[in-house]
Amino acid sequence: MIPIPGCDVTMPVMGLGTWAWGDRSTWGMDGYDPSYGFDTIRGAYARAIAAGVTLLDTAEMYGNGESERIIGRLLREDTANRDRVVVATKFMPFPWRVPLARALMKSLRASLERLGLPFVHLYQIHGPISFRPARAVAAALAAPYRAGLVKAVGVSNYSEGEMRAIHGALAAEGIPLATNQVEYSLLRTMPETSGLLRACRDLDVTLLAYSPLAMGRLTGKYGVANPPPGKRNFSAFPMAEIEPVVAELRRIGAAHGGKSPAQVALNWVMCKGAVPIPGAKNAAQAEQNAGALGWALVADEVTALDRVAKFGQRGLFNRVWQHG
Ligand SMILES: NC(=O)c1ccc[n+]([C@@H]2O[C@H](COP(=O)([O-])OP(=O)(O)OC[C@H]3O[C@@H](n4cnc5c(N)ncnc54)[C@H](OP(=O)(O)O)[C@@H]3O)[C@@H](O)[C@H]2O)c1
């Protein structure tokens, strides 16, 4: 478990991403994926929690609030475990959401309502798109932190420079920056090569790695003949370019008693000191991903994977191109 700075809560070394929960256009719920629905989500949740994967990452944007609603329903049902679950959600600071502090508080209250919770453990700024100075963003986060509505605060899609600025602004408010959530996988090593990961270590900020399976592309189930369905924009390289990476994941997984490509890809992220938050739509996926825990690649295997890894594509919110 990893302490979350700013509160007495700890998080596991791997979490569960819930963007797909309630999402139609990208992930096909009530759409292109007929095998996927609330019952399979319940299975994913139960298997993850049983394996100790108790960090759930969501956002007000996911499924237009549906992901938070689904988590609320699952937590209401799961009286035995709900106190162990660490919930992280996000505020999207669109420039037109003014005044920022009031807009953030209103959004947070709506998220809490959907989640059915009195507070969230981690509240993240979804991207550096507010066009407000870091001190204004820090002040907006400080109010719910002081009111106990959020136990810790984080950011997402922030470059090293943006992260250092918000870290300093929050420090002036007496609040630690707990996390920076960015796209980090074998198909996007940019957070490492840009220096962001090192800066996170220096500042005691945990890097949460989103799309650590490159939106399913690193699981080995997709290929040139069957590319992933839906509009999956992150790490959208042609499958022919991804196949050598998956082949290396398979080779290394075989040396570990048959670990799957997904398990090796997630283990690689953890070996780098980041916390992956892979999405799962059903129990089998959650169970397989939990199999990334409890063992570690050796240094030569990490190096072999580094050799086939890709620098990556520009991030959604990346205005300066070099961010992590
Ligand atoms: N902060 C941000 O801007 C941001 C952006 C993106 C994501 N995120 C967060 O990061 C989380 C994870 O990223 P992601 O969901 O984009 O992508 P991901 O974790 O790389 O991939 C998840 C998808 O891969 C497939 N999958 C997962 N495990 C599998 C397994 N063991 N075997 C076979 N298929 C498997 C599933 O989709 P299929 O079965 O349909 O292939 C699943 O929905 C999100 O849920 C969200 O919480 C944050």
Ligand as a Chemical Component Dictionary entry (heavy atoms), coordinates in Angstrom:
data_LIG
# 
_chem_comp.id                   LIG 
_chem_comp.type                 NON-POLYMER 
_chem_comp.pdbx_formal_charge   0 
_chem_comp.three_letter_code    LIG 
# 
loop_
_chem_comp_atom.comp_id 
_chem_comp_atom.atom_id 
_chem_comp_atom.alt_atom_id 
_chem_comp_atom.type_symbol 
_chem_comp_atom.charge 
_chem_comp_atom.model_Cartn_x 
_chem_comp_atom.model_Cartn_y 
_chem_comp_atom.model_Cartn_z 
_chem_comp_atom.pdbx_ordinal 
LIG N1  N1  N 0  -7.138  11.233 -16.738 1  
LIG C1  C1  C 0  -7.421  10.977 -17.989 2  
LIG O1  O1  O 0  -7.461  11.870 -18.842 3  
LIG C2  C2  C 0  -7.707  9.556  -18.377 4  
LIG C3  C3  C 0  -7.753  9.177  -19.725 5  
LIG C4  C4  C 0  -7.973  7.822  -20.014 6  
LIG C5  C5  C 0  -8.178  6.900  -19.003 7  
LIG N2  N2  N 1  -8.164  7.314  -17.696 8  
LIG C6  C6  C 0  -8.367  6.350  -16.579 9  
LIG O2  O2  O 0  -7.522  5.218  -16.762 10 
LIG C7  C7  C 0  -8.315  4.037  -16.775 11 
LIG C8  C8  C 0  -7.681  2.971  -17.641 12 
LIG O3  O3  O 0  -7.499  3.395  -18.957 13 
LIG P1  P1  P 0  -8.399  2.876  -20.177 14 
LIG O4  O4  O 0  -9.658  2.313  -19.619 15 
LIG O5  O5  O -1 -8.440  3.991  -21.152 16 
LIG O6  O6  O 0  -7.539  1.760  -20.882 17 
LIG P2  P2  P 0  -6.751  0.425  -20.444 18 
LIG O7  O7  O 0  -6.787  0.265  -18.995 19 
LIG O8  O8  O 0  -5.451  0.517  -21.131 20 
LIG O9  O9  O 0  -7.641  -0.680 -21.186 21 
LIG C9  C9  C 0  -8.870  -1.070 -20.628 22 
LIG C10 C10 C 0  -9.660  -1.931 -21.622 23 
LIG O10 O10 O 0  -8.871  -3.017 -22.114 24 
LIG C11 C11 C 0  -9.664  -4.208 -22.164 25 
LIG N3  N3  N 0  -9.085  -5.100 -21.135 26 
LIG C12 C12 C 0  -8.693  -4.760 -19.884 27 
LIG N4  N4  N 0  -8.130  -5.823 -19.252 28 
LIG C13 C13 C 0  -8.160  -6.839 -20.111 29 
LIG C14 C14 C 0  -7.707  -8.174 -20.051 30 
LIG N5  N5  N 0  -7.104  -8.648 -18.965 31 
LIG N6  N6  N 0  -7.910  -8.971 -21.121 32 
LIG C15 C15 C 0  -8.500  -8.494 -22.243 33 
LIG N7  N7  N 0  -8.941  -7.230 -22.368 34 
LIG C16 C16 C 0  -8.773  -6.397 -21.311 35 
LIG C17 C17 C 0  -11.095 -3.782 -21.856 36 
LIG O11 O11 O 0  -11.748 -3.319 -23.043 37 
LIG P3  P3  P 0  -12.278 -4.291 -24.213 38 
LIG O12 O12 O 0  -12.663 -5.596 -23.591 39 
LIG O13 O13 O 0  -13.400 -3.555 -24.830 40 
LIG O14 O14 O 0  -11.096 -4.409 -25.161 41 
LIG C18 C18 C 0  -10.854 -2.582 -20.955 42 
LIG O15 O15 O 0  -11.936 -1.708 -20.890 43 
LIG C19 C19 C 0  -9.681  4.532  -17.259 44 
LIG O16 O16 O 0  -10.699 3.588  -16.993 45 
LIG C20 C20 C 0  -9.798  5.815  -16.493 46 
LIG O17 O17 O 0  -10.150 5.558  -15.150 47 
LIG C21 C21 C 0  -7.911  8.604  -17.376 48 
# 
loop_
_chem_comp_bond.comp_id 
_chem_comp_bond.atom_id_1 
_chem_comp_bond.atom_id_2 
_chem_comp_bond.value_order 
_chem_comp_bond.pdbx_ordinal 
LIG N1  C1  SING 1  
LIG C1  O1  DOUB 2  
LIG C1  C2  SING 3  
LIG C2  C3  SING 4  
LIG C2  C21 DOUB 5  
LIG C3  C4  DOUB 6  
LIG C4  C5  SING 7  
LIG C5  N2  DOUB 8  
LIG N2  C6  SING 9  
LIG N2  C21 SING 10 
LIG C6  O2  SING 11 
LIG C6  C20 SING 12 
LIG O2  C7  SING 13 
LIG C7  C8  SING 14 
LIG C7  C19 SING 15 
LIG C8  O3  SING 16 
LIG O3  P1  SING 17 
LIG P1  O4  DOUB 18 
LIG P1  O5  SING 19 
LIG P1  O6  SING 20 
LIG O6  P2  SING 21 
LIG P2  O7  DOUB 22 
LIG P2  O8  SING 23 
LIG P2  O9  SING 24 
LIG O9  C9  SING 25 
LIG C9  C10 SING 26 
LIG C10 O10 SING 27 
LIG C10 C18 SING 28 
LIG O10 C11 SING 29 
LIG C11 N3  SING 30 
LIG C11 C17 SING 31 
LIG N3  C12 SING 32 
LIG N3  C16 SING 33 
LIG C12 N4  DOUB 34 
LIG N4  C13 SING 35 
LIG C13 C14 SING 36 
LIG C13 C16 DOUB 37 
LIG C14 N5  SING 38 
LIG C14 N6  DOUB 39 
LIG N6  C15 SING 40 
LIG C15 N7  DOUB 41 
LIG N7  C16 SING 42 
LIG C17 O11 SING 43 
LIG C17 C18 SING 44 
LIG O11 P3  SING 45 
LIG P3  O12 DOUB 46 
LIG P3  O13 SING 47 
LIG P3  O14 SING 48 
LIG C18 O15 SING 49 
LIG C19 O16 SING 50 
LIG C19 C20 SING 51 
LIG C20 O17 SING 52 
# 
